[in-house]
Amino acid sequence: MTPITDAFQTLFSSAKENLSLEALDTLTILAEEAGNEARRLSGVCSALACLVQNAEDARAPSGSFQHPSSVFDLLCHLSVSLDAISGMIETGHLAEDRARELRGIGGAA
């Protein structure tokens, strides 16, 4: 299930013929920002893994991820975040291809 990526695709497909080069150039930034977001998410996941590992070794485990419902919520959030990152990357690349096409320097036809 990729509702966010699908939404990005739908919006871009509907708008691409009416977007200016300036707007397309702005959208190409999504791919770079997605990379930044993926790095931040990686750091968060590493930190969470350390917290879970440390809690497991504690005499009295505590923390937010001791119950299945908390782990479920975390994994659902990660899934949505990764879907958003995927949509950002895909839309950024589509915008870049369309801008190239409009500039007449190759890309998708």
C-alpha positions as MATLAB code, in Angstrom:
seq = 'MTPITDAFQTLFSSAKENLSLEALDTLTILAEEAGNEARRLSGVCSALACLVQNAEDARAPSGSFQHPSSVFDLLCHLSVSLDAISGMIETGHLAEDRARELRGIGGAA';
ca = [
       0.000    0.000    0.000;
       1.469    3.326   -1.071;
      -1.239    5.953   -0.604;
       1.138    8.909   -0.329;
       3.209    7.927   -3.370;
      -0.013    7.302   -5.286;
      -1.330   10.730   -4.265;
       1.909   12.417   -5.399;
       1.651   10.617   -8.753;
      -1.975   11.619   -9.202;
      -1.310   15.256   -8.399;
       1.755   15.468  -10.629;
       0.037   13.700  -13.533;
      -2.876   16.106  -13.320;
      -0.725   19.221  -13.081;
       2.393   18.516  -15.154;
       1.136   20.089  -18.383;
       0.385   23.352  -16.557;
       3.523   23.670  -14.430;
       6.063   26.338  -15.298;
       9.773   25.584  -15.423;
      10.129   27.471  -12.147;
       7.480   25.271  -10.505;
       9.081   22.129  -11.940;
      12.495   23.212  -10.667;
      10.965   23.702   -7.229;
       9.498   20.192   -7.337;
      12.829   18.642   -8.324;
      14.039   19.601   -4.849;
      11.751   16.871   -3.482;
      14.214   14.153   -4.509;
      17.070   15.807   -2.606;
      14.888   16.507    0.413;
      13.763   12.877    0.395;
      17.384   11.832    0.726;
      17.766   14.170    3.700;
      14.609   12.767    5.271;
      15.797    9.186    4.728;
      19.064   10.007    6.538;
      17.135   11.545    9.455;
      14.822    8.538    9.610;
      17.818    6.214    9.612;
      19.252    8.071   12.599;
      15.946    7.871   14.458;
      15.685    4.128   13.779;
      19.234    3.557   15.017;
      18.543    5.515   18.185;
      15.305    3.622   18.777;
      17.087    0.307   18.274;
      19.623    1.303   20.927;
      16.856    2.316   23.334;
      15.047   -0.983   22.857;
      18.284   -2.925   23.296;
      19.173   -1.011   26.466;
      15.669   -1.468   27.889;
      15.885   -5.202   27.266;
      19.018   -5.414   29.411;
      17.560   -3.334   32.261;
      16.374   -4.933   35.500;
      12.938   -3.416   35.012;
      12.317   -2.830   31.300;
      10.671    0.481   30.557;
      10.132    2.679   27.578;
       7.603    3.111   24.835;
       8.245   -0.075   22.882;
       7.575   -2.774   25.455;
       4.087   -3.605   24.174;
       3.023   -4.896   20.750;
       0.659   -1.944   20.203;
       3.533    0.513   20.596;
       5.692   -1.438   18.177;
       2.756   -1.603   15.758;
       2.321    2.190   15.915;
       6.042    2.712   15.334;
       6.173    0.361   12.359;
       3.059    1.933   10.821;
       4.629    5.372   11.190;
       7.849    4.144    9.587;
       5.838    2.679    6.716;
       4.061    5.981    6.098;
       7.334    7.905    6.345;
       9.011    5.636    3.815;
       6.008    5.944    1.503;
       6.268    9.744    1.718;
       9.995    9.577    0.965;
       9.296    7.331   -2.010;
       6.655    9.732   -3.304;
       9.002   12.679   -2.898;
      11.751   10.913   -4.833;
       9.465    9.808   -7.625;
       7.786   13.203   -7.981;
      11.135   14.996   -7.908;
      12.426   12.801  -10.713;
       9.231   13.196  -12.746;
       9.498   16.979  -12.388;
      13.143   16.856  -13.440;
      12.272   14.783  -16.521;
       9.444   17.172  -17.451;
      11.694   20.227  -17.008;
      14.310   18.638  -19.280;
      11.626   17.910  -21.832;
      10.439   21.536  -21.782;
      13.985   22.807  -22.055;
      14.518   20.465  -25.006;
      17.579   18.726  -23.542;
      16.345   15.149  -23.513;
      14.352   13.213  -21.002;
      11.012   11.514  -21.292;
       8.895   12.209  -24.349;
];
